[in-house]
Amino acid sequence: MLLAAAIVQAGWMTVSPQAITLLYYCGLLGGMLLAWRFHSSRIAFALLAVFATQQAASLLRALPLVPGTAGWIVLQTIAILLPLTFLVIALTQERGFTAASTLPVLLLLFVEFVFVTVLYRAYEGGPLAGRAHHLAKVSWPGYVWFLLIGASAFLLLRSFLTRKPADGALFWSLSGAVLSLQFLNAARVSTLYSAAAATLLAVSIVENTYLLAYHDELTALPSRRAWNDALLRVQHPYAIAVVDIDHFKRFNDTYGHETGDQVLRLVAVNLARVTGGGKAFRCGGEEFAILFSGKNGGEVFDHLEQLREQVEKSRFRLRGDERRLTPRGPDRRNLRKALPGGSRQGLRLDRGMAKDLSVTVSVGLGWSSSEKSDPNSVLQTADKALYRAKANGRNRVETMTSTRPQGRAKSAGIA
């Protein structure tokens, strides 16, 4: 959107002022409706900030923008408040439209609006009114540039760290709002940059909804819906591996669900790094699947063995001191099975390091035999292989056949 605005500004594409105004209000109102529907208060606050900035820009066009005048002071004030407002919004925890979360930010926006309005009213009708000094663009003082660049750098870094669409949209929206001030005397260009800022915020809600639908929030792996879509598109040859965490329920009962989530993330990190061109999915609970497109069973077996070994070697330390180390209710009798001296696979507590844990996984492998192979049938054969892996002692890779599959000659070794 910002690139399109720059193209229009350069004169490479012509857009009527009416179309730009329509785009601006569609982005603004559409974004507000989406924010309300999906309980995204941060996006709503950012849209309000973009709207207030554009309204201020339209008022400042009638004022002389001569350095040292009150009109110039109003513009500099807005340039300072805008990045500070976006920083506050970025650091605000998303809690929907609750009174506790919305009132402080709304109060901040209201105070800023009143402050700018008082400055504007103090200048309106002054001796230089009507002698507007039309500038092609605004030149900011050094301290304003320092604040704008600093805020933008923080938002950009935050977007890379969190990988959340909303954080990325805040960075790009701030850039669009600043550009709308930079070219405020060119009404068409200024409005177009504001439209881009509003539209980017609205699109971020759609993108976030897509991520929630197709990606698992806990593990960051593609979710069951993405898995089902992948099965619809897969073509022969392909291989499917079903992965299950050994004794996961016993793990949850012994150490609590918070530690269970930590285990899921640990396994997911290893699955995401699987070699051989595999793509991992979380299908639900402690069950995962890996799809190898264009590969047969022999080509992926060694990659799965390497993955199983990596999970087995992984260690993690329990966080905090308040851990439920003793199961409650009927599971209490299974405590000995969960701790050293009981089952040695799936759940291990290293002796001498009471909080260092490791887990294991069982893997079942199936693959297509012809163009007519049904992915669901291949998945069922992989499930049967998984049951065989559990019956044979867990922490192993089993295939749809009783013997190890043969790979192609050129695929020997692990790349």
URMOCOR-V354840 format. One record per pair of residues at least 12 apart in sequence whose C-alpha atoms are under 8 Angstrom apart, sorted by the first residue. I is the first residue (numbers start at 1). J is the second residue. Records with the same first field share a line. If there is no record, write none. Layout:
I=J + J
This chain:
1=196 + 197 + 199 + 200
2=176 + 193 + 196 + 197
5=189 + 192 + 193 + 196
8=189
9=189
17=188
20=188 + 191 + 192 + 195
21=191 + 192 + 195
23=195
24=191 + 192 + 194 + 195 + 196 + 198 + 199
25=195
26=199
27=195 + 196 + 198 + 199 + 202
28=47 + 51 + 195 + 198 + 199 + 202
30=202
31=43 + 44 + 47 + 198 + 199 + 201 + 202 + 203 + 205
32=44 + 47 + 202
34=202 + 205
35=202 + 205
36=97
38=205
39=95 + 96 + 97
40=94 + 95 + 96 + 97 + 205
41=94 + 95 + 96 + 97 + 102
42=89 + 90 + 92 + 94
43=166 + 201 + 202 + 205
45=89 + 105 + 106
46=86 + 89 + 170 + 201
47=198 + 201
49=82 + 85 + 109
50=173 + 177 + 194 + 197 + 198
51=194
52=113
53=78 + 82 + 177 + 181
54=177 + 180 + 181 + 190 + 191 + 194
57=180 + 181 + 184
58=184 + 187
60=75 + 184
61=132 + 134 + 184 + 185
62=130 + 132
63=129 + 130 + 131 + 132 + 133
64=128 + 129 + 130 + 131 + 132 + 133 + 134
65=132 + 133 + 134 + 135
66=133
70=119 + 120 + 122 + 123
71=120 + 123
74=116 + 119 + 120
76=140 + 144
77=116
78=116
79=144 + 148 + 178 + 181
80=144 + 147 + 148
81=112
82=174
83=147 + 148 + 151 + 152 + 174
84=151
85=109
86=151 + 170 + 174
87=151 + 155
88=105
89=105
90=155 + 167 + 170
134=185
135=185
136=183 + 185 + 186
137=182 + 183 + 184 + 185
138=181 + 182 + 183 + 184
139=182
152=171 + 174 + 175
155=167 + 168 + 170 + 171
156=168 + 171
159=171
164=208
165=204 + 205 + 207 + 208
166=201 + 204 + 205 + 208
169=200 + 201 + 204
170=201
172=197 + 200
173=196 + 197 + 198 + 200 + 201
174=197
175=197
176=193 + 194 + 196 + 197
177=193 + 194 + 197
179=193
180=192 + 193 + 194
213=225
214=226
216=282
218=261 + 265
219=264 + 265 + 268 + 269 + 282
221=268 + 272 + 280 + 281 + 282
222=280 + 281 + 282
223=281 + 282 + 283 + 284
224=281 + 282 + 283 + 284
226=281
227=281 + 283
231=375 + 376
232=375
234=293 + 375
235=293 + 294 + 371
236=293 + 294 + 368 + 369 + 370 + 371 + 373
237=293 + 294 + 295 + 296 + 367 + 368 + 369 + 370 + 371
238=291 + 292 + 293 + 294 + 295 + 296 + 367 + 368
239=291 + 292 + 293 + 294 + 295 + 296 + 297 + 300 + 365 + 366 + 367 + 368
240=289 + 290 + 291 + 292 + 365 + 366 + 367 + 378 + 379 + 382
241=289 + 290 + 291 + 363 + 364 + 365 + 366 + 382
242=287 + 288 + 289 + 290 + 363 + 364 + 365 + 379 + 382 + 383 + 386
243=287 + 288 + 289 + 290 + 361 + 362 + 363 + 364 + 386
244=286 + 287 + 288 + 361 + 362 + 363 + 386
245=286 + 287 + 346 + 359 + 360 + 361 + 362
246=345 + 346 + 347 + 359 + 360 + 361 + 362 + 394 + 395
247=346 + 347
248=260 + 286 + 346 + 347
250=338
251=338 + 347
253=327 + 328 + 331
254=324 + 325 + 326 + 327 + 335 + 338
255=323 + 324 + 325 + 326 + 327
256=323 + 324
259=318 + 319
263=359
264=286
266=314
267=311
270=307 + 310 + 311
271=307
274=303 + 304 + 307
275=303 + 414 + 415
276=292 + 299 + 300 + 303 + 414 + 415
277=292 + 293
278=290 + 291 + 292 + 293
279=291 + 292
296=367 + 368 + 407
297=365 + 366 + 367 + 405 + 406 + 407
298=404 + 405 + 406 + 407 + 408
299=406 + 407 + 408 + 411 + 412
301=365 + 397 + 405
302=413 + 414
303=414
304=363 + 397
305=396 + 397
308=360 + 361 + 362 + 363 + 395 + 396 + 397
311=359 + 360 + 361
312=358 + 359 + 360 + 361
313=358
314=358 + 359
315=356 + 357 + 358 + 359
316=356 + 357 + 358
317=355 + 356 + 357
318=355 + 356 + 357
345=359 + 360 + 394 + 395
346=358 + 359 + 360 + 361 + 394 + 395
347=359 + 360
360=394 + 395
361=394 + 395 + 396
362=386 + 389 + 390 + 394 + 395 + 396 + 397
363=385 + 386 + 389 + 395 + 396 + 397 + 398
364=382 + 383 + 384 + 385 + 386 + 387 + 388 + 389 + 397 + 398 + 399 + 400
365=381 + 382 + 383 + 385 + 386 + 397 + 398 + 399 + 400
366=378 + 379 + 381 + 382 + 385 + 399 + 400
367=382 + 400
381=400
382=399 + 400
384=400
385=398 + 399 + 400 + 401
386=398 + 399
